[in-house]
Amino acid sequence: MELGAIMLNLWESTGLYQSTWENYVMLAISFVLFYLAIARKFEPLLLVPIAFGMLLANIPGAHAELYKHPLTMTEAVFSCGCVGECTHSVIGEIIGYDTIYVQTGGLLYYLSKGVEWVIFPPLIFLGIGAMTDFGPLIANPKSLILGAAAQLGIFLTLFLGYFLFQFPIFDDMSPQTASELGKLAASVAIIGGADGPTAIYVTTVLGQDEFLGAIAIAAYSYMALIPAIQPPIMKMFTSKRERKIKMNQLRKVSRKEKIIFPIVVVVLVGLLLPSALPLLGMLMLGNLFKECLVTDRLATTASNGLINVVTIMLGVCVGFKASGSTFLNPITLFIIGLGLFAFAIGTAGGVLMAKFMNLFLKEKINPLIGSAGVSAVPMAARVSQMVGQKEVPDNYLLMHAMGPNVAGVIGSAVAAGILIAMFGG
């Protein structure tokens, strides 16, 4: 081979030769996520692996090496028509050779099976359960109502998305049948639960893998940006007097109650909504590991090593889905905007439900804790505490907000089960 041809092959193999403008836009977006995670400390455990996966996906030419690349094979061609190996009783004459290209998987091809086969999201829920104290929810069962109200954003967005995805601008990009439109709308609506694993689970189960990158990145980004997104909404729907409400200390919850609670939840929800159990069942199993005090090693593994490993793999795989060719189009940007709407309505729903409940309660609820009804544990509860202390420095709302926050985790899993039961057929 001549030197010129060798150098041409080398040049054509570089990322500079293979790049498009979409690659550079997505690389810039990954840099923004790195900044938010590292410099601003917005959910770095989530955003760093996601941003790195996005970085890998948008290095031109790297996708084939990391995901799938062709393997060249030369196989014999027989006179009887067989290729590679003759299957007839009398072996035919070899009349030539054929070159066949077989796809073989790269590193992320195999790692992504944990997403495609919906293994990673339930394992994340197992770890969350092992790290979470359900005591505030058990001590104040009214928190369940606030957690349920915060799912309002999911169901309003479901109907809005189903209507808007039929606009002519999306004709070439969104599904055309009513069933597929419902599945896409449901996958986008679940972003309102502010729960990345749940969003991934619903999107994958409903077969909307084409939009998984946009949906998962929107869900995780809004989780990370809760300190910036929620406070203006909380202040919009509450008065200064309401934000100053102090709440009485919660009662102490017994160990027996904490052990019985996850078992009862699984039985009740399972009988009514079996499709919620892959997520909710793992959440309750992790919590039972924590509370029964006889499985300390399992609780420690689930809440540390296991969830950390799965978070790394899940984050990188999700980021890797966000390649420029699939991410930068009108429907993707619309999905991100609609997800923000769902999240904002969920926040407002929890706050407004707390205000409504105060009409009938002697001991008033600080409406700020209603915003914690979204599923982002414990970030949403910390934001309720932060906004409350700006009004009254010695007002401690964190444990009260953890009740709706934990209820929100359960609520988002139940909402996921409902959406799958509605559209999963």
C-alpha positions in Angstrom: 0.0 0.0 0.0 1.3 3.4 -0.9 2.2 5.9 1.8 -0.5 8.3 0.6 -3.2 5.7 0.9 -1.9 4.8 4.4 -2.0 8.4 5.5 -5.5 8.8 4.0 -6.8 5.8 5.9 -5.3 7.2 9.1 -6.9 10.6 8.5 -10.3 9.0 7.8 -10.2 7.0 11.0 -9.8 10.1 13.2 -12.7 11.7 15.0 -12.0 15.0 13.3 -12.8 13.5 9.9 -15.9 11.7 11.1 -17.3 14.5 13.3 -20.5 16.5 12.7 -21.8 19.7 14.3 -24.1 17.6 16.5 -21.1 16.0 18.1 -19.6 19.3 19.2 -23.0 20.6 20.6 -23.4 17.4 22.7 -19.8 17.6 23.9 -20.5 21.2 25.1 -23.7 19.9 26.9 -21.6 17.2 28.6 -19.1 19.9 29.8 -22.1 21.9 31.3 -23.2 18.8 33.2 -19.6 18.3 34.4 -19.6 21.9 35.6 -22.9 21.5 37.5 -21.8 18.2 39.1 -18.2 19.2 40.0 -18.2 22.9 40.5 -21.7 23.4 41.7 -22.1 20.0 43.4 -25.5 19.3 41.9 -26.0 15.5 42.5 -22.4 14.6 41.4 -22.9 10.9 42.0 -25.5 11.0 39.2 -24.3 13.7 36.8 -20.6 12.8 36.6 -21.2 9.3 35.1 -24.0 10.6 32.9 -21.9 13.4 31.6 -19.0 11.0 31.0 -21.3 8.6 29.1 -22.4 11.5 26.9 -18.8 12.5 26.3 -18.0 9.0 25.2 -21.0 8.7 22.9 -20.2 11.9 21.1 -16.5 11.4 20.4 -16.7 10.6 16.6 -15.8 7.1 15.8 -15.9 5.9 19.4 -19.4 4.5 19.3 -18.3 1.5 17.2 -15.5 0.6 19.5 -17.6 1.0 22.7 -20.9 -0.4 21.5 -20.8 -2.5 18.4 -18.3 -3.1 15.7 -18.2 -5.4 12.7 -16.1 -8.6 12.7 -15.0 -9.8 9.3 -15.3 -13.5 8.6 -14.3 -15.4 5.4 -16.4 -18.5 4.9 -16.6 -21.1 2.2 -19.3 -21.2 -0.4 -20.5 -24.7 -1.6 -22.0 -25.6 -4.9 -25.2 -26.7 -3.2 -25.7 -23.2 -1.8 -24.4 -23.7 1.7 -22.2 -21.0 3.2 -19.6 -21.7 5.9 -20.5 -25.3 6.5 -22.4 -27.8 4.3 -25.5 -29.2 5.9 -26.3 -31.8 3.3 -25.5 -35.5 3.6 -23.1 -35.3 0.7 -20.7 -32.4 1.1 -20.8 -30.2 -2.0 -17.9 -28.8 -3.9 -16.4 -25.6 -2.6 -16.8 -23.1 -5.4 -15.6 -19.9 -3.7 -15.4 -17.8 -0.5 -17.7 -15.1 0.8 -16.8 -12.3 3.2 -19.4 -11.9 6.0 -19.6 -9.0 8.6 -20.8 -10.1 12.0 -21.7 -7.5 14.7 -19.9 -8.1 17.9 -20.6 -6.2 21.1 -18.3 -3.7 22.8 -18.1 -2.8 26.5 -21.2 -0.6 26.7 -23.2 -3.0 24.5 -23.1 -5.5 27.4 -23.4 -3.0 30.2 -26.4 -1.5 28.6 -28.2 -4.8 28.9 -28.8 -3.9 32.5 -30.9 -1.0 31.2 -32.6 -2.8 28.3 -33.5 -5.8 30.5 -34.7 -3.4 33.3 -32.3 -4.8 35.8 -30.5 -1.7 37.0 -33.6 0.4 38.1 -35.0 -2.2 40.6 -31.5 -2.6 42.0 -31.2 1.1 42.6 -34.5 0.9 44.4 -33.1 -1.9 46.6 -30.3 0.4 47.6 -32.6 3.4 48.2 -34.8 1.3 50.5 -31.7 0.2 52.5 -30.7 3.8 53.0 -34.1 5.3 53.8 -35.9 5.7 57.1 -39.7 5.3 56.7 -40.2 6.4 60.3 -41.4 10.0 59.4 -44.0 8.6 57.0 -45.2 6.0 59.6 -45.3 8.7 62.3 -47.4 11.0 60.1 -49.6 9.0 57.7 -51.0 12.2 56.3 -47.8 12.5 54.4 -49.1 9.8 52.1 -51.7 12.3 50.8 -48.9 14.9 50.1 -46.9 12.3 48.3 -49.9 11.3 46.2 -50.7 14.9 45.4 -47.2 15.4 44.0 -47.9 12.8 41.4 -50.4 15.3 39.8 -47.6 16.4 37.5 -47.3 12.9 36.0 -51.0 12.5 35.1 -51.6 16.0 33.8 -48.5 15.7 31.6 -49.7 12.3 30.4 -52.8 13.9 28.9 -51.0 17.0 27.7 -48.3 15.0 26.0 -50.7 12.7 24.3 -52.4 15.8 22.8 -49.3 17.7 21.8 -47.3 14.8 20.3 -50.0 14.7 17.6 -49.0 18.2 16.3 -47.8 18.2 12.7 -44.2 19.3 13.7 -43.7 15.9 15.2 -45.1 13.8 12.3 -41.8 12.4 11.2 -40.5 11.8 14.7 -43.2 10.7 17.1 -45.2 7.4 17.0 -48.4 7.6 14.9 -50.7 5.0 16.5 -52.8 5.9 19.5 -51.1 3.1 21.6 -47.6 4.2 20.8 -48.5 7.9 21.4 -49.8 6.8 24.8 -46.6 5.0 25.6 -44.4 8.0 24.7 -46.6 10.4 26.7 -46.4 8.1 29.7 -42.7 7.8 29.4 -42.3 11.6 29.4 -44.9 12.1 32.1 -43.0 10.0 34.6 -40.3 12.6 34.7 -42.7 14.5 36.9 -41.9 12.0 39.7 -38.3 13.4 39.8 -37.0 9.8 39.9 -34.4 8.8 37.3 -34.6 5.0 37.8 -38.4 5.0 37.6 -38.2 7.1 34.4 -35.8 4.6 32.9 -37.9 1.6 34.0 -41.1 3.0 32.5 -39.5 4.1 29.2 -37.8 0.7 28.7 -40.8 -1.4 29.6 -43.0 0.6 27.3 -40.5 0.1 24.5 -39.6 3.8 24.0 -35.8 3.2 23.8 -35.4 5.8 21.1 -36.2 8.5 23.6 -34.5 6.9 26.6 -31.5 9.3 26.6 -33.6 12.4 26.5 -36.1 11.2 29.2 -33.4 9.9 31.6 -31.2 12.9 31.3 -34.2 15.2 31.8 -35.2 13.2 34.9 -31.7 13.2 36.4 -31.0 16.8 35.5 -34.2 18.0 37.2 -33.4 15.9 40.3 -30.0 17.6 40.4 -31.5 21.1 39.9 -34.1 20.8 42.6 -32.5 23.6 44.7 -32.9 25.9 41.8 -36.2 24.8 40.4 -38.4 24.2 43.5 -37.9 27.4 45.7 -39.6 29.8 43.3 -42.6 27.5 42.9 -42.9 27.0 46.6 -42.8 30.7 47.3 -45.3 31.4 44.5 -48.0 29.3 46.1 -47.4 30.1 49.8 -47.6 33.2 51.9 -45.0 34.4 54.3 -47.2 33.5 57.2 -47.6 29.9 55.9 -43.9 29.5 55.4 -43.4 30.4 59.1 -45.6 27.6 60.4 -43.8 25.5 63.0 -44.8 21.8 63.3 -44.7 19.7 66.4 -42.1 17.0 66.9 -43.0 13.6 65.4 -43.7 10.7 67.6 -41.2 7.9 68.0 -41.9 4.9 65.7 -41.3 1.5 67.2 -39.0 -1.1 65.5 -42.0 -3.4 65.1 -43.9 -0.8 63.1 -40.9 -0.3 60.8 -40.6 -4.1 60.2 -44.3 -4.6 59.5 -44.6 -1.5 57.2 -42.7 -2.8 54.1 -44.4 -6.2 54.3 -47.9 -4.6 54.5 -47.1 -2.2 51.6 -46.0 -5.0 49.3 -49.1 -7.1 50.1 -51.6 -4.2 49.6 -50.0 -2.7 46.5 -49.2 -6.1 45.0 -52.8 -7.3 45.3 -54.1 -4.1 43.6 -51.2 -3.3 41.2 -48.8 -6.1 40.5 -47.0 -4.1 37.8 -45.6 -1.8 40.5 -43.8 -4.6 42.4 -40.5 -4.8 40.5 -39.7 -1.3 41.8 -41.7 -1.1 45.0 -40.9 -4.7 46.0 -37.1 -4.0 45.8 -37.6 -0.7 47.7 -39.4 -2.5 50.5 -36.9 -5.4 50.5 -34.0 -3.0 51.0 -35.9 -1.2 53.8 -36.6 -4.6 55.5 -32.9 -5.4 55.3 -32.2 -2.2 57.2 -35.0 -2.4 59.8 -35.1 -6.1 60.8 -31.5 -5.8 62.4 -30.6 -9.4 61.4 -29.4 -8.7 57.9 -26.8 -6.0 58.6 -24.4 -7.3 55.9 -27.1 -7.3 53.3 -28.3 -3.8 54.2 -24.7 -2.6 54.1 -24.0 -4.2 50.7 -27.3 -2.8 49.2 -26.8 0.7 50.6 -23.1 1.0 49.7 -21.3 -1.3 47.3 -24.2 -2.5 45.2 -26.0 0.8 44.7 -22.6 2.6 43.9 -21.7 0.0 41.3 -25.1 0.1 39.6 -25.2 3.9 39.7 -21.9 4.0 37.8 -23.0 1.6 35.1 -26.5 3.0 34.8 -25.2 6.6 34.6 -22.7 5.9 31.9 -25.2 3.8 29.9 -27.8 6.5 30.1 -25.3 9.2 29.0 -24.2 7.0 26.2 -27.7 7.0 24.8 -27.5 10.8 24.2 -25.7 10.9 20.9 -26.0 14.1 18.8 -27.8 12.3 15.9 -30.7 11.2 18.1 -30.7 13.9 20.8 -30.7 17.2 18.8 -34.2 17.3 17.3 -37.4 19.1 18.1 -39.2 16.2 19.8 -36.2 15.6 22.2 -36.1 19.3 23.2 -39.9 19.2 23.6 -39.6 16.1 25.8 -37.1 18.0 28.1 -39.5 21.0 28.3 -42.5 18.8 29.0 -40.6 17.0 31.7 -39.9 20.3 33.4 -43.6 21.1 33.3 -44.4 17.8 34.9 -41.8 18.4 37.6 -43.1 21.9 38.3 -46.7 20.7 38.5 -45.7 17.9 40.9 -44.0 20.4 43.2 -47.0 22.7 43.1 -49.5 19.8 43.6 -47.8 18.8 46.9 -47.8 22.4 48.2 -51.4 23.1 47.2 -52.6 19.8 48.8 -50.9 20.9 52.1 -52.8 24.2 52.0 -56.1 22.4 51.3 -55.5 20.0 54.2 -54.9 23.0 56.5 -58.5 24.0 56.0 -59.5 21.0 58.1 -56.6 20.4 60.5 -56.2 21.9 64.0 -52.4 21.4 63.9 -51.4 23.1 60.7 -49.0 21.7 58.2 -46.3 24.0 56.8 -47.1 23.8 53.0 -43.4 23.9 52.2 -43.1 20.2 53.1 -45.7 19.4 50.3 -43.0 20.1 47.7 -41.0 17.2 49.1 -43.7 14.9 47.7 -41.6 14.4 44.6 -39.4 11.4 44.7 -35.9 12.9 45.0 -34.7 11.6 48.4 -33.5 13.5 50.4 -32.8 16.5 48.3 -36.4 17.7 48.1 -36.7 17.4 51.9 -33.6 19.5 52.3 -35.0 22.2 50.1 -38.1 22.4 52.2 -35.9 22.8 55.3 -33.8 25.4 53.5 -36.7 27.6 52.3 -38.4 27.3 55.7 -35.3 28.4 57.6 -35.0 31.5 55.4 -38.2 32.7 57.0 -37.6 31.3 60.6 -34.0 30.2 61.3 -35.0 27.8 64.1 -37.8 26.2 62.1 -36.8 22.5 61.6 -38.9 21.0 58.8 -36.5 18.3 57.6 -38.0 15.3 59.4 -41.5 16.4 58.6 -40.6 16.8 54.9 -39.0 13.3 54.9 -42.6 11.9 55.3 -43.9 13.3 52.0 -40.5 12.6 50.4 -40.6 8.9 51.2 -44.3 8.8 50.2 -43.2 10.3 46.9 -40.8 7.4 46.3 -43.7 5.0 46.9 -46.0 7.2 44.9 -43.8 7.3 41.8 -43.4 3.5 41.9 -47.2 3.2 42.1 -47.6 5.7 39.3 -45.1 3.8 37.2 -47.2 0.6 37.8 -50.4 2.4 36.8 -48.8 3.7 33.5 -47.4 0.2 32.7 -50.8 -1.4 33.4 -52.5 1.2 31.2 -50.1 1.1 28.2 -48.0 -2.0 28.6 -50.3 -4.4 26.8 
